[in-house]
């Protein structure tokens, strides 16, 4: 097991996890799977408790999504469009992506906010069209919190299971953790490099 990765993620304690989960939902490419998965490993080792970890991770996820919701709700289409054109490369987001996500949200309604918490690619993206559609703030927070709690529960349980497995198979823990980081960051960098503004 790569102790450095685990200590880096968990050294801030519960609120350090909350901050990482907040950042993961505001700006890529920090993966929640890695953050909460390592949290699950810490639970298995007795360094953290399940319920506090679940609550702070879910609060961080919800607040991070709320940032994108507020951006959509406060700026609206007219003011948001030039910002996406300017910063879309680093967010790997085009205006056509925003329009497609908004259409998807409007077709499927508020439950899509809950359901998209289980989608690695759309769980943050869906917050923006929810804001653009002026979904009620309280309803957005409830649906986001509920979806994030279910997803984080699965990640913690998965991390707990992985810790038990890795105790029996020494030497591959670090490879799995680093592999996750490399794949996620590599995929983000690939999209940044190949990003083209379709609106130009």
LUMSEPA-241717 format. One line per 5 residues: their letters; for each residue x, y, z of N, C-alpha, C, O. Coordinates in nm, 3 decimals. Atoms other than C-alpha are relative to their C-alpha. Layout:
<atoms>
a	X/Y/Z/X/Y/Z/X/Y/Z/X/Y/Z ~ ...
</atoms>
This chain:
<atoms>
xxxxx	0.085/-0.119/0.000/0.000/0.000/0.000/0.088/0.124/0.000/0.185/0.132/0.076 ~ -0.080/-0.122/0.008/0.135/0.340/-0.091/-0.045/0.094/0.112/-0.146/0.164/0.101 ~ 0.038/-0.077/-0.118/0.129/0.512/0.249/-0.002/0.150/-0.028/-0.081/0.223/0.032 ~ -0.007/-0.144/0.025/0.219/0.851/0.107/-0.131/0.053/-0.055/-0.179/0.158/-0.012 ~ 0.128/-0.043/0.059/-0.098/0.875/-0.102/-0.108/0.004/0.107/-0.184/0.100/0.115
xxxxx	0.103/0.007/-0.103/-0.316/0.768/0.189/0.016/0.113/0.101/-0.081/0.178/0.138 ~ -0.024/-0.104/-0.098/-0.152/1.008/0.432/-0.029/0.139/-0.057/-0.079/0.226/0.014 ~ 0.025/-0.129/0.063/-0.173/1.296/0.184/-0.149/0.032/-0.003/-0.190/0.146/0.020 ~ 0.145/-0.022/0.009/-0.548/1.249/0.145/-0.063/0.012/0.138/-0.155/0.091/0.158 ~ 0.067/0.005/-0.130/-0.628/1.178/0.509/0.063/0.090/0.107/0.006/0.104/0.215
xxxxx	-0.069/-0.076/-0.105/-0.380/1.404/0.694/-0.079/0.122/0.045/-0.060/0.170/0.157 ~ 0.083/-0.113/-0.040/-0.630/1.689/0.695/-0.121/-0.039/0.083/-0.201/0.046/0.122 ~ 0.113/0.046/-0.079/-0.878/1.474/0.883/-0.130/0.006/-0.080/-0.129/0.014/-0.203 ~ 0.131/0.002/0.065/-1.249/1.475/0.811/-0.024/0.125/-0.085/-0.075/0.116/-0.196 ~ 0.027/-0.122/0.076/-1.262/1.838/0.703/0.097/0.017/-0.115/0.068/0.089/-0.211
xxxxx	-0.089/0.005/0.115/-0.961/1.785/0.481/-0.065/-0.079/-0.113/-0.056/-0.042/-0.230 ~ 0.075/0.078/0.098/-1.167/1.517/0.306/-0.112/0.085/-0.059/-0.135/0.084/-0.180 ~ 0.109/-0.085/0.048/-1.459/1.760/0.286/0.051/0.103/-0.100/-0.014/0.128/-0.202 ~ -0.057/-0.099/0.091/-1.235/2.022/0.124/0.037/-0.063/-0.134/0.010/-0.005/-0.239 ~ -0.035/0.068/0.124/-1.102/1.773/-0.131/-0.125/-0.034/-0.081/-0.124/-0.020/-0.203
xxxxx	0.124/0.032/0.071/-1.456/1.662/-0.217/-0.064/0.125/-0.058/-0.124/0.120/-0.166 ~ 0.049/-0.128/0.052/-1.557/2.026/-0.256/0.076/0.036/-0.127/0.016/0.070/-0.229 ~ -0.082/-0.036/0.115/-1.265/2.091/-0.491/-0.023/-0.094/-0.118/-0.021/-0.052/-0.233 ~ 0.023/0.099/0.106/-1.333/1.770/-0.684/-0.121/0.035/-0.084/-0.126/0.005/-0.203 ~ 0.122/-0.035/0.072/-1.674/1.902/-0.777/0.005/0.139/-0.063/-0.080/0.173/-0.146
xxxxx	-0.013/-0.134/0.058/-1.557/2.254/-0.861/0.092/-0.003/-0.121/0.064/0.060/-0.223 ~ -0.099/-0.001/0.108/-1.256/2.180/-1.078/0.061/-0.138/-0.016/0.108/-0.197/0.081 ~ -0.066/0.128/0.023/-1.128/1.861/-1.240/0.151/0.016/0.013/0.198/0.130/0.013 ~ 0.041/0.140/0.016/-0.941/1.631/-1.232/0.014/-0.083/0.127/0.055/-0.199/0.118 ~ -0.013/0.077/-0.123/-0.946/1.526/-0.864/-0.116/-0.100/0.007/-0.231/-0.058/0.009
xxxxx	0.109/0.098/0.003/-1.145/1.198/-0.855/-0.057/-0.031/0.138/0.017/-0.062/0.231 ~ 0.064/0.034/-0.127/-1.398/1.143/-0.576/0.019/-0.147/0.033/0.025/-0.185/0.150 ~ -0.021/0.142/-0.023/-1.348/0.770/-0.625/0.127/-0.025/0.081/0.131/-0.112/0.168 ~ -0.126/0.016/-0.072/-0.990/0.806/-0.502/-0.012/0.056/0.142/0.033/-0.007/0.237 ~ 0.008/-0.065/-0.131/-1.070/1.046/-0.217/-0.080/-0.084/0.099/-0.030/-0.117/0.207
xxxxx	0.085/0.074/-0.091/-1.358/0.853/-0.064/0.044/-0.147/0.010/0.024/-0.211/0.113 ~ -0.053/0.135/-0.007/-1.202/0.519/-0.154/0.112/-0.011/0.101/0.116/-0.106/0.180 ~ -0.108/-0.003/-0.099/-0.891/0.608/0.046/-0.059/0.022/0.139/-0.010/-0.033/0.237 ~ 0.069/-0.015/-0.127/-1.127/0.727/0.319/-0.052/-0.133/0.051/-0.046/-0.161/0.171 ~ 0.047/0.133/-0.038/-1.278/0.379/0.317/0.113/-0.088/0.051/0.094/-0.166/0.144
xxxxx	-0.117/0.073/-0.048/-0.930/0.230/0.356/0.035/0.045/0.142/0.070/-0.036/0.227 ~ -0.028/-0.053/-0.134/-0.876/0.460/0.656/-0.101/-0.052/0.102/-0.066/-0.079/0.217 ~ 0.102/0.058/-0.088/-1.205/0.336/0.804/0.036/-0.144/0.034/0.026/-0.185/0.150 ~ -0.037/0.140/-0.022/-1.090/-0.025/0.760/0.118/-0.011/0.097/0.128/-0.108/0.172 ~ -0.118/0.003/-0.088/-0.767/0.059/0.942/-0.029/0.055/0.138/0.056/0.047/0.227
xxxxx	0.034/-0.058/-0.129/-0.948/0.229/1.227/0.046/0.143/0.017/0.037/0.197/0.128 ~ -0.046/-0.138/-0.008/-0.807/0.574/1.145/-0.114/0.101/-0.016/-0.100/0.217/0.023 ~ 0.118/-0.086/0.017/-1.149/0.717/1.057/-0.124/-0.081/0.032/-0.121/-0.204/0.034 ~ 0.128/0.063/-0.025/-1.510/0.643/1.138/-0.090/0.016/-0.122/-0.083/0.117/-0.192 ~ 0.084/0.001/0.120/-1.767/0.558/0.872/-0.093/0.121/-0.007/-0.092/0.192/-0.107
xxxxx	0.103/-0.104/0.009/-2.043/0.806/0.959/0.055/0.142/-0.010/0.007/0.218/-0.094 ~ -0.057/-0.134/0.020/-1.833/1.121/1.011/0.060/0.018/-0.139/0.045/0.124/-0.200 ~ -0.059/-0.008/0.134/-1.647/1.043/0.687/-0.110/0.018/-0.105/-0.097/0.100/-0.196 ~ 0.110/-0.010/0.096/-1.974/0.994/0.500/-0.063/0.138/0.002/-0.089/0.195/-0.104 ~ 0.065/-0.131/-0.010/-2.126/1.317/0.631/0.087/0.111/-0.058/0.038/0.192/-0.137
xxxxx	-0.083/-0.111/0.048/-1.829/1.544/0.563/0.028/-0.014/-0.150/0.034/0.086/-0.221 ~ -0.018/0.019/0.144/-1.765/1.388/0.222/-0.121/0.044/-0.079/-0.108/0.103/-0.186 ~ 0.124/-0.037/0.069/-2.128/1.439/0.127/-0.023/0.151/0.006/-0.069/0.210/-0.091 ~ 0.011/-0.146/-0.010/-2.130/1.797/0.255/0.093/0.066/-0.100/0.054/0.160/-0.169 ~ -0.094/-0.057/0.097/-1.818/1.872/0.049/-0.050/-0.015/-0.142/-0.041/0.079/-0.221
xxxxx	0.054/0.023/0.134/-1.973/1.716/-0.262/-0.115/0.094/-0.031/-0.122/0.153/-0.139 ~ 0.118/-0.084/0.020/-2.296/1.908/-0.217/0.038/0.146/-0.020/-0.014/0.213/-0.109 ~ -0.042/-0.139/0.013/-2.125/2.243/-0.167/0.073/0.026/-0.131/0.055/0.131/-0.192 ~ -0.069/-0.015/0.128/-1.900/2.188/-0.468/-0.097/0.007/-0.116/-0.081/0.088/-0.207 ~ 0.103/-0.005/0.104/-2.202/2.115/-0.686/-0.081/0.129/0.008/-0.125/0.181/-0.094
xxxxx	0.079/-0.123/-0.019/-2.380/2.416/-0.539/0.070/0.120/-0.064/0.004/0.213/-0.109 ~ -0.073/-0.108/0.067/-2.104/2.641/-0.672/-0.041/0.010/-0.147/-0.072/0.118/-0.196 ~ 0.039/-0.001/0.141/-2.184/2.536/-1.029/-0.148/0.034/-0.018/-0.186/0.099/-0.115 ~ 0.142/-0.036/0.004/-2.556/2.562/-0.959/-0.017/0.151/0.009/-0.093/0.211/-0.067 ~ 0.010/-0.146/-0.018/-2.513/2.921/-0.837/0.052/0.075/-0.122/-0.004/0.177/-0.160
xxxxx	-0.054/-0.064/0.120/-2.300/3.010/-1.139/-0.107/0.003/-0.108/-0.130/0.107/-0.171 ~ 0.106/0.004/0.101/-2.579/2.895/-1.371/-0.119/0.085/0.038/-0.175/0.155/-0.046 ~ 0.119/-0.072/-0.047/-2.856/3.046/-1.160/0.020/0.151/-0.005/-0.072/0.224/-0.044 ~ -0.025/-0.144/-0.009/-2.693/3.388/-1.117/0.041/0.063/-0.133/0.001/0.175/-0.164 ~ -0.050/-0.058/0.124/-2.524/3.437/-1.453/-0.101/-0.011/-0.114/-0.119/0.084/-0.190
xxxxx	0.091/0.020/0.112/-2.781/3.292/-1.692/0.076/-0.027/-0.129/0.199/-0.021/-0.133 ~ -0.061/0.040/0.128/-2.719/3.195/-2.054/0.087/0.111/-0.059/0.199/0.084/-0.104 ~ -0.070/-0.107/0.072/-2.610/3.535/-2.185/0.138/0.027/0.058/0.235/0.041/-0.017 ~ -0.130/-0.031/-0.062/-2.331/3.600/-1.933/0.088/-0.123/0.016/0.210/-0.111/0.027 ~ -0.079/0.121/-0.016/-2.225/3.238/-1.898/0.070/-0.042/-0.128/0.181/-0.096/-0.125
xxxxx	-0.053/0.045/0.129/-2.166/3.177/-2.268/0.143/0.046/-0.025/0.228/-0.037/-0.057 ~ -0.139/-0.042/0.025/-1.851/3.395/-2.304/0.099/-0.058/0.100/0.216/-0.078/0.067 ~ -0.090/0.060/-0.099/-1.707/3.249/-1.981/0.036/-0.143/-0.038/0.151/-0.185/-0.023 ~ -0.027/0.136/0.044/-1.742/2.896/-2.112/0.092/0.001/-0.122/0.182/-0.083/-0.134 ~ -0.087/-0.011/0.117/-1.585/3.003/-2.442/0.145/0.029/0.041/0.239/-0.022/-0.020
xxxxx	-0.134/-0.042/-0.041/-1.290/3.155/-2.256/0.073/-0.107/0.082/0.191/-0.134/0.059 ~ -0.063/0.093/-0.093/-1.225/2.893/-1.986/-0.035/-0.146/-0.027/0.004/-0.235/0.048 ~ 0.047/0.135/0.029/-1.381/2.588/-2.148/0.110/-0.103/-0.016/0.092/-0.220/0.020 ~ -0.110/0.095/0.019/-1.046/2.433/-2.236/0.037/-0.065/0.133/0.051/-0.188/0.140 ~ -0.047/0.053/-0.129/-0.945/2.395/-1.868/-0.109/-0.075/0.073/-0.081/-0.161/0.157
xxxxx	0.111/0.075/-0.057/-1.290/2.277/-1.769/-0.041/-0.116/-0.089/-0.128/-0.195/-0.054 ~ 0.037/0.097/0.106/-1.303/2.055/-2.081/-0.150/0.003/-0.024/-0.217/-0.100/-0.024 ~ 0.143/-0.022/0.017/-1.646/2.201/-2.141/-0.024/0.097/-0.115/0.033/0.206/-0.117 ~ 0.041/-0.088/0.109/-1.794/2.348/-2.458/-0.141/0.049/0.026/-0.216/-0.010/0.104 ~ 0.136/-0.051/-0.016/-2.106/2.558/-2.483/-0.102/-0.102/-0.049/-0.212/-0.112/0.006
xxxxx	0.090/0.103/0.049/-2.264/2.278/-2.684/-0.023/-0.108/0.108/-0.131/-0.168/0.113 ~ 0.018/0.094/-0.111/-2.204/2.052/-2.380/-0.102/0.053/0.101/-0.185/-0.021/0.153 ~ 0.094/-0.063/-0.093/-2.390/2.299/-2.160/-0.142/-0.009/-0.055/-0.236/-0.042/0.019 ~ 0.133/0.005/0.061/-2.681/2.315/-2.403/-0.056/-0.142/0.002/-0.175/-0.162/0.030 ~ 0.046/0.139/0.000/-2.698/1.935/-2.431/-0.040/-0.044/0.141/-0.141/-0.113/0.158
xxxxx	0.031/0.037/-0.139/-2.691/1.892/-2.052/-0.128/0.068/0.047/-0.207/0.009/0.120 ~ 0.122/-0.072/-0.038/-2.961/2.158/-2.011/-0.123/-0.066/-0.061/-0.225/-0.080/0.005 ~ 0.111/0.069/0.066/-3.185/1.984/-2.263/-0.029/-0.132/0.069/-0.146/-0.169/0.087 ~ 0.016/0.127/-0.071/-3.126/1.654/-2.085/-0.070/0.022/0.134/-0.159/-0.054/0.171 ~ 0.061/-0.032/-0.129/-3.215/1.812/-1.750/-0.148/0.034/-0.017/-0.232/-0.013/0.060
xxxxx	0.137/-0.042/0.020/-3.532/1.969/-1.886/-0.090/-0.115/-0.044/-0.209/-0.115/-0.014 ~ 0.078/0.117/0.041/-3.643/1.639/-2.040/-0.031/-0.093/0.117/-0.140/-0.149/0.125 ~ 0.013/0.102/-0.103/-3.590/1.429/-1.731/-0.034/0.055/0.138/-0.065/-0.022/0.229 ~ 0.045/-0.060/-0.125/-3.664/1.675/-1.451/0.100/-0.009/0.113/0.217/-0.043/0.094 ~ -0.087/-0.018/-0.116/-3.526/1.716/-1.102/0.068/-0.129/0.046/0.174/-0.125/0.109
xxxxx	-0.061/0.126/-0.044/-3.458/1.346/-1.043/0.134/-0.026/-0.067/0.214/-0.106/-0.018 ~ -0.128/0.021/0.068/-3.173/1.366/-1.291/0.115/0.053/0.086/0.228/0.004/0.075 ~ -0.103/-0.051/-0.091/-2.981/1.570/-1.029/0.044/-0.110/0.096/0.163/-0.123/0.125 ~ -0.032/0.114/-0.087/-3.001/1.268/-0.798/0.073/-0.109/-0.076/0.177/-0.159/-0.033 ~ -0.052/0.114/0.076/-2.933/1.007/-1.065/0.141/0.025/-0.054/0.222/-0.068/-0.060
xxxxx	-0.130/-0.029/0.061/-2.632/1.185/-1.219/0.115/-0.002/0.100/0.231/0.006/0.060 ~ -0.108/0.014/-0.098/-2.440/1.159/-0.892/0.077/-0.130/-0.021/0.188/-0.144/0.030 ~ -0.064/0.128/0.023/-2.357/0.806/-1.009/0.073/-0.004/-0.134/0.126/-0.108/-0.173 ~ -0.068/-0.008/0.128/-2.213/0.923/-1.342/0.131/0.075/0.015/0.130/0.193/0.051 ~ -0.128/-0.068/-0.015/-1.839/1.002/-1.339/0.013/0.126/-0.086/0.079/0.221/-0.045
xxxxx	-0.017/-0.111/0.093/-1.872/1.240/-1.635/-0.103/0.112/0.019/-0.073/0.228/-0.008 ~ 0.108/-0.097/-0.002/-2.202/1.416/-1.567/-0.041/0.048/0.138/-0.125/0.137/0.150 ~ 0.051/-0.034/-0.133/-2.235/1.441/-1.191/0.020/0.147/0.037/-0.062/0.205/0.107 ~ -0.019/-0.143/-0.024/-2.087/1.792/-1.177/-0.066/0.083/-0.109/-0.124/0.188/-0.081 ~ 0.056/-0.073/0.113/-2.200/1.902/-1.523/-0.148/0.030/0.017/-0.195/0.136/-0.024
xxxxx	0.144/-0.017/-0.008/-2.568/1.856/-1.437/-0.039/0.115/0.092/-0.151/0.166/0.082 ~ 0.031/-0.111/-0.091/-2.548/2.123/-1.165/-0.017/0.132/-0.075/-0.097/0.216/-0.036 ~ 0.007/-0.124/0.077/-2.495/2.396/-1.423/-0.135/0.019/-0.068/-0.196/0.124/-0.052 ~ 0.132/-0.017/0.059/-2.813/2.333/-1.626/-0.112/0.007/0.104/-0.216/0.069/0.079 ~ 0.101/-0.014/-0.107/-3.006/2.290/-1.300/-0.009/0.145/0.044/-0.117/0.197/0.070
xxxxx	-0.001/-0.142/-0.034/-2.898/2.643/-1.213/-0.056/0.086/-0.112/-0.132/0.179/-0.086 ~ 0.052/-0.075/0.115/-2.968/2.774/-1.564/-0.152/-0.013/-0.011/-0.218/0.079/-0.059 ~ 0.145/0.021/0.005/-3.318/2.627/-1.536/-0.069/0.055/0.125/-0.191/0.044/0.139 ~ 0.051/-0.062/-0.123/-3.359/2.802/-1.196/-0.081/-0.098/0.084/-0.188/-0.065/0.135 ~ 0.056/0.096/-0.093/-3.441/2.488/-1.004/0.004/0.061/0.140/0.097/0.135/0.172
xxxxx	0.002/-0.055/-0.135/-3.538/2.574/-0.646/0.124/-0.047/0.077/0.162/-0.163/0.072 ~ -0.126/0.027/-0.067/-3.226/2.596/-0.431/-0.012/-0.115/0.100/0.071/-0.207/0.100 ~ 0.018/0.104/-0.100/-3.358/2.382/-0.147/-0.016/-0.138/-0.062/0.041/-0.236/-0.015 ~ 0.022/0.127/0.068/-3.474/2.110/-0.383/0.129/-0.052/-0.062/0.159/-0.171/-0.056 ~ -0.128/0.041/0.058/-3.140/2.108/-0.564/0.092/-0.057/0.107/0.154/-0.161/0.087
xxxxx	-0.089/0.044/-0.107/-2.949/2.075/-0.236/-0.043/-0.136/0.056/0.042/-0.220/0.085 ~ 0.050/0.127/-0.054/-3.173/1.792/-0.112/0.032/-0.115/-0.095/0.084/-0.219/-0.053 ~ -0.024/0.107/0.098/-3.148/1.589/-0.433/0.149/-0.026/-0.018/0.190/-0.141/-0.032 ~ -0.145/0.016/0.014/-2.773/1.652/-0.463/0.057/-0.071/0.122/0.139/-0.162/0.108 ~ -0.050/0.060/-0.124/-2.709/1.563/-0.099/-0.036/-0.149/0.005/0.047/-0.232/0.042
xxxxx	0.044/0.140/-0.004/-2.913/1.242/-0.126/0.079/-0.086/-0.097/0.125/-0.195/-0.062 ~ -0.076/0.075/0.099/-2.741/1.129/-0.445/0.146/-0.016/0.040/0.203/-0.124/0.025 ~ -0.140/0.005/-0.041/-2.395/1.216/-0.312/0.018/-0.095/0.118/0.119/-0.165/0.126 ~ -0.012/0.088/-0.116/-2.463/1.029/0.012/-0.001/-0.148/-0.043/0.078/-0.228/0.007 ~ 0.005/0.138/0.049/-2.556/0.709/-0.173/0.132/-0.035/-0.068/0.191/-0.140/-0.042
xxxxx	-0.124/0.025/0.074/-2.252/0.738/-0.403/0.119/-0.011/0.094/0.202/-0.100/0.079 ~ -0.112/0.002/-0.094/-2.011/0.815/-0.118/-0.004/-0.124/0.088/0.100/-0.178/0.125 ~ 0.013/0.123/-0.077/-2.148/0.522/0.082/0.062/-0.118/-0.076/0.136/-0.198/-0.020 ~ -0.055/0.107/0.084/-2.064/0.290/-0.206/0.152/0.009/-0.009/0.221/-0.093/-0.005 ~ -0.146/-0.017/0.011/-1.714/0.439/-0.238/0.070/-0.038/0.130/0.176/-0.101/0.126
xxxxx	-0.062/0.035/-0.128/-1.640/0.403/0.134/0.000/-0.152/0.019/0.100/-0.211/0.059 ~ 0.008/0.146/-0.011/-1.763/0.043/0.135/0.101/-0.067/-0.093/0.166/-0.164/-0.056 ~ -0.097/0.053/0.095/-1.554/-0.023/-0.176/0.142/0.013/0.051/0.222/-0.080/0.037 ~ -0.133/-0.019/-0.056/-1.246/0.125/-0.010/0.027/-0.094/0.116/0.137/-0.146/0.132 ~ -0.013/0.093/-0.114/-1.309/-0.083/0.302/0.027/-0.141/-0.051/0.115/-0.210/0.001
xxxxx	-0.021/0.133/0.059/-1.335/-0.399/0.091/0.140/-0.009/-0.062/0.208/-0.111/-0.048 ~ -0.130/0.000/0.065/-1.024/-0.302/-0.105/0.112/-0.012/0.102/0.212/-0.080/0.077 ~ -0.103/0.007/-0.105/-0.825/-0.257/0.217/0.016/-0.143/0.047/0.128/-0.191/0.065 ~ -0.007/0.140/-0.043/-0.914/-0.609/0.327/0.070/-0.085/-0.106/0.150/-0.173/-0.072 ~ -0.060/0.077/0.109/-0.812/-0.745/-0.013/0.150/0.028/-0.011/0.230/-0.063/-0.029
xxxxx	-0.140/-0.037/0.018/-0.486/-0.552/-0.031/0.087/-0.048/0.115/0.208/-0.066/0.099 ~ -0.077/0.055/-0.112/-0.381/-0.675/0.313/0.049/-0.141/-0.032/0.153/-0.185/0.017 ~ -0.038/0.136/0.037/-0.372/-1.021/0.160/0.089/-0.005/-0.124/0.156/-0.105/-0.148 ~ -0.079/-0.004/0.124/-0.205/-0.915/-0.166/0.091/0.122/0.007/0.056/0.229/-0.044 ~ -0.090/-0.114/-0.024/0.089/-0.695/-0.075/0.065/0.047/-0.130/0.091/-0.032/-0.221
xxxxx	-0.081/-0.053/0.109/0.260/-0.464/-0.319/-0.076/0.058/-0.117/-0.017/0.126/-0.200 ~ 0.073/-0.054/0.115/-0.022/-0.376/-0.559/-0.085/0.120/0.036/-0.144/0.184/-0.051 ~ 0.082/-0.113/-0.042/-0.197/-0.113/-0.349/0.045/0.131/-0.061/-0.034/0.209/-0.114 ~ -0.054/-0.123/0.056/0.035/0.164/-0.457/-0.025/0.010/-0.149/-0.056/0.117/-0.201 ~ 0.021/0.002/0.146/0.003/0.059/-0.821/-0.145/0.035/-0.033/-0.170/0.109/-0.128
xxxxx	0.141/-0.030/0.025/-0.378/0.072/-0.800/-0.030/0.147/0.024/-0.099/0.211/-0.055 ~ 0.025/-0.141/-0.032/-0.381/0.414/-0.634/0.061/0.091/-0.105/-0.004/0.180/-0.159 ~ -0.067/-0.083/0.099/-0.124/0.563/-0.868/-0.061/-0.019/-0.138/-0.069/0.076/-0.216 ~ 0.066/0.025/0.128/-0.295/0.399/-1.165/-0.126/0.083/-0.015/-0.153/0.138/-0.122 ~ 0.122/-0.083/0.003/-0.620/0.574/-1.074/0.034/0.146/-0.025/-0.030/0.211/-0.108
xxxxx	-0.041/-0.140/0.018/-0.444/0.910/-1.046/0.045/0.026/-0.143/0.005/0.124/-0.205 ~ -0.056/-0.020/0.134/-0.259/0.867/-1.375/-0.109/-0.005/-0.107/-0.109/0.077/-0.199 ~ 0.107/0.011/0.099/-0.567/0.757/-1.569/-0.090/0.124/0.001/-0.122/0.178/-0.104 ~ 0.091/-0.115/-0.010/-0.788/1.040/-1.439/0.067/0.128/-0.049/0.012/0.201/-0.130 ~ -0.071/-0.122/0.040/-0.529/1.316/-1.477/0.038/-0.007/-0.147/0.030/0.093/-0.219
xxxxx	-0.035/0.017/0.141/-0.414/1.175/-1.811/-0.118/0.026/-0.092/-0.103/0.090/-0.196 ~ 0.120/-0.022/0.081/-0.770/1.172/-1.946/-0.035/0.148/-0.006/-0.075/0.199/-0.111 ~ 0.028/-0.144/-0.003/-0.817/1.534/-1.836/0.099/0.076/-0.089/0.058/0.162/-0.166 ~ -0.100/-0.068/0.082/-0.489/1.646/-1.995/-0.022/-0.028/-0.149/-0.002/0.061/-0.231 ~ 0.028/0.035/0.139/-0.579/1.463/-2.317/-0.113/0.086/-0.055/-0.106/0.134/-0.168
xxxxx	0.112/-0.084/0.044/-0.908/1.652/-2.336/0.042/0.146/-0.011/-0.003/0.217/-0.101 ~ -0.048/-0.138/0.006/-0.732/1.982/-2.261/0.080/0.023/-0.128/0.061/0.122/-0.198 ~ -0.087/-0.015/0.118/-0.475/1.927/-2.536/-0.082/-0.003/-0.128/-0.056/0.074/-0.220 ~ 0.077/0.018/0.124/-0.733/1.818/-2.795/-0.124/0.088/-0.005/-0.202/0.080/-0.100 ~ 0.121/-0.081/-0.008/-0.997/2.070/-2.690/-0.002/0.103/-0.112/0.098/0.170/-0.138
xxxxx	0.022/-0.103/0.101/-1.135/2.288/-2.969/-0.133/0.067/0.029/-0.232/0.002/0.062 ~ 0.123/-0.074/-0.023/-1.392/2.560/-2.930/-0.088/-0.012/-0.125/-0.058/0.047/-0.228 ~ 0.088/0.021/0.116/-1.675/2.452/-3.159/-0.074/0.126/-0.041/-0.126/0.137/-0.152 ~ 0.076/-0.122/0.029/-1.828/2.797/-3.136/0.078/0.096/-0.088/0.021/0.188/-0.145 ~ -0.081/-0.091/0.080/-1.535/2.964/-3.314/-0.004/-0.038/-0.146/0.059/0.028/-0.229
</atoms>
